[in-house]
Amino acid sequence: MARQFDVPERIVAKVMSGELTPDHLSEYMQCLHDKHVVGVNNAYMIGDWIDVDFFGDSAWYLVHRKRLAEWPGLKVSCAPREGAFAKDKIKYVEKDKKHRQGISSNRQAVSWNSNSGAAAINLAVHFGAKRIFLLGFDMQLDDNKVSHWHGGHGSNRKPPGFSRHLRGFPCIAEDAKAMGIEILNASPGSSIIDFPIINAKDLL
């Protein structure tokens, strides 16, 4: 995603290695600062111009809990730790067990779709979005075999494949069409083929 905003490769490399914090990307993304942005996982670290940070992974939450508590934006999760969220001012939405894939119409729940990014689409729909742009939804391993830009939250597990993550997107596309919602994938090279692919620069 960062490369679409002309972030110098040295900055990208240092952020990915942890030498620089993600907020060093913010100045290159000023075209997004006045948009409604739902970030996922580590996205909150880029800047407080991100309106919402959504996560669905309890392991990620345990790593980021203290820093996330200091972030001023809206925090939302469907992770199974509802009891701990009130103290940290995190809004909880449950996973819709009757509509696991696609877009749930239950405003107290989201369709999980086996990954936080896909569930965040459902959250955007609940906020009333009728046109949604996906940034950083490439579903690809990078050259260093890194599967997620936020790393493995302390896990030593091998990078997962994306077949499980991709299963929900055809259902999301089908539900979005029925709801009159347009979804565009501003992630060139993405493995998600269920939405039109556009270039973020052309979009913004």
GUNU-853089 format. One record per residue (C-alpha): x, y, z. Coordinates in steps of 0.2 Angstrom, whole numbers, padded with zeros to 4 digits, always signed. Each point is the difference from the previous one (the first is absolute). Layout:
XYZ;...
***
This chain:
+0000+0000+0000;+0014+0012+0005;+0007-0001-0018;-0016+0007-0007;+0003+0016+0009;+0018+0002-0006;+0008-0004+0017;+0018-0002-0003;+0006-0018+0000;+0012+0004+0014;-0014+0006+0011;-0011-0015-0004;+0015-0012+0004;+0003+0008+0016;-0018+0000+0005;-0002-0018-0004;+0016-0004+0010;-0005+0009+0015;+0014+0013-0002;-0013+0014-0002;-0018+0001+0007;-0015-0001-0012;-0004+0019+0003;+0015+0004-0012;-0012-0005-0014;-0013+0013+0005;+0007+0015-0009;-0001-0010-0016;-0018-0004+0002;-0007+0018+0002;-0012-0003-0014;-0009-0012+0012;+0000+0011+0015;-0017+0008-0004;-0008-0017-0004;-0010-0012+0010;+0013-0014+0004;-0003-0016+0009;+0017-0007+0004;+0004-0018+0004;+0012-0006+0014;+0016+0010+0000;-0007+0014-0011;-0004+0010+0015;+0019+0003+0002;+0000+0010-0016;-0009+0015+0007;-0015+0006+0009;-0008+0006-0016;-0006-0019-0002;-0018+0001+0007;-0002-0018+0006;+0012-0015+0003;-0008-0017-0001;+0008-0016+0005;-0006-0018+0002;+0015-0009+0007;+0002-0002+0019;+0019-0003-0002;+0002+0016-0009;-0010+0009+0014;+0011-0007+0014;+0016+0007-0009;-0008+0017-0004;-0011+0003+0015;+0009+0013+0009;+0005+0011-0015;-0018-0002-0008;-0007+0006+0017;+0009+0017-0003;-0006+0002-0018;-0015+0012-0001;-0010-0007-0014;-0015-0012+0001;+0006-0018+0003;-0011-0015-0005;+0002-0019+0001;-0008-0016-0002;+0013-0010+0009;-0006-0011+0014;+0006+0011+0014;-0015+0011+0003;+0002+0000+0019;+0017+0009-0001;-0006+0013-0013;-0011+0011+0011;+0015+0005+0010;+0010+0004-0016;-0015+0010-0008;-0001-0013-0014;-0017-0002-0008;-0005-0018-0003;-0009-0008-0014;-0003-0018+0000;+0003-0012-0015;-0016-0004-0009;-0001-0019+0002;-0015-0001-0012;+0009+0010-0014;+0018-0005+0002;+0005+0006-0017;-0005+0015-0010;-0008+0016+0008;-0011-0002+0015;-0015+0011+0001;+0000-0002+0019;+0006+0017+0006;+0007-0008+0016;+0011-0013-0009;+0011-0002-0015;+0003-0014-0011;+0018-0006+0004;+0005-0007-0017;+0015-0007+0009;+0010+0016+0000;+0000+0017+0008;+0001+0010-0016;-0015-0009-0007;-0010+0003+0016;+0005+0018+0000;-0010+0002-0017;-0015-0006+0009;+0003+0014+0014;+0001+0013-0014;-0017-0005-0006;-0007+0001+0017;+0007+0018+0000;-0010+0004-0015;+0013-0001-0014;-0007-0002-0017;+0017+0000-0009;+0015-0009+0008;+0018+0000-0006;+0012-0014+0006;+0018+0005+0003;+0013-0012+0004;-0011-0015-0004;+0013-0009-0011;-0001-0018+0009;+0018-0003-0006;+0016-0005+0008;+0013+0014-0002;+0018-0004-0006;+0005-0004+0018;-0014-0012+0002;-0009+0011+0012;-0019-0003-0001;-0006+0015+0011;+0008+0017+0001;-0003+0000+0019;+0010-0016+0002;-0005-0015+0010;-0004+0008+0017;+0014-0010+0008;-0005-0016-0008;+0014-0011-0008;-0013-0009-0011;+0004-0001-0019;-0008+0013-0011;-0018-0007-0004;-0007-0002-0018;-0014+0011-0005;-0012-0012-0006;-0011+0000+0016;+0001+0020+0000;-0006+0001-0018;-0016-0011+0002;-0011+0013+0007;+0003+0013-0014;-0012-0007-0013;-0014+0000+0013;+0005+0018+0005;-0002+0005-0018;-0017-0009-0002;-0007+0008+0016;+0007+0017-0005;-0008-0001-0017;-0017-0004+0008;+0002+0014+0012;+0005+0013-0013;+0018+0002+0007;+0014+0003-0012;+0017-0008+0005;+0016+0005-0009;+0017-0009+0003;+0013+0014+0000;+0014-0014+0002;+0008-0003-0017;+0007-0018-0001;-0013-0006+0013;-0006-0018+0000;-0018+0006+0004;-0008-0001-0017;-0018+0003+0005;+0000+0019-0001;+0007+0012-0014;+0018+0004+0003;+0005+0018-0001;+0016+0011+0004;+0000+0010+0016;+0008+0015-0009;-0014+0000-0013;-0013-0001+0013;+0007+0014+0011;
***
